């Protein structure tokens, strides 16, 4: 167990993350992302100049008025897609075609055809594509993870939520 604790406390490398869409979905996950040492928020894209300025000031990150511009930034290694559902597929495909790994919030797409196009783009460009859920960043989930990793309740055998 001590080995796991040490591994979780020392960060080998930070993933340079850009986020597209700084609206409702992003407001739920950004505070948690700040606390994850393996992530470094390096960029954001949105159509609202006011939220971009707020993001730039808070995170010291670059900001862009389009996903295409952000994905052209060589410092961005992965893109978190937090835009309205109808944009998940096009924004994921843009990021994949730029060679960026992608985490897209749920729902992954609004049609099976879009989901298939997203998968095809990830395979073609050899990037990782993950459909994530903002709940994993919630305080209740992060607290459970901390308790489990600490070992204070013993070895985890099963989890039912």
C-alpha positions, 0 to 999 in steps of 0.5 A: 500500500505504501508504494501506491501512496508514494506513486500517487503523491509524486507526479511524473508528468502533467498532461497539458490540457485544453478545454473547449466550452467554458459554460455550465459543464466546465464550471462543474469540473474546473474547480476539481481539475485545479486540484489534480496534479496530473493536469495542467490547464494550458488553454481554453476555447470559447465564443464568449470573450468575457469567459475567456478573459476570466479563464485567462486571468484565473489559470494563466492559460492561453485562450482562443475564440475557436476550437480550431485555433486551440487545437493548432497550439502545439502545447495542447496535448489533450482536449476536454470537450465541454460544449453543448451536446450538439457540438461534441462530435464536430469538436472531437473530430477537429481535435482528433484531426489535430492529433489531440487526445480527447475526453468528451463529456456525456453524451458522447454524441447525439446520434450513432452516426456521429459517435462512429465518426468520432471513433473513426477519427480517433483511430485514423489519427491514433489518438485516445478518445474517452467519453467522460462524466463530470460526476467523477470530479465531484467531491463525493467521488474524490473523497471516496477515492482518497479514502480507498487509496489511504487504506484506512478502511482496509483493502477494497474488495467491492464497491456498490454505489 
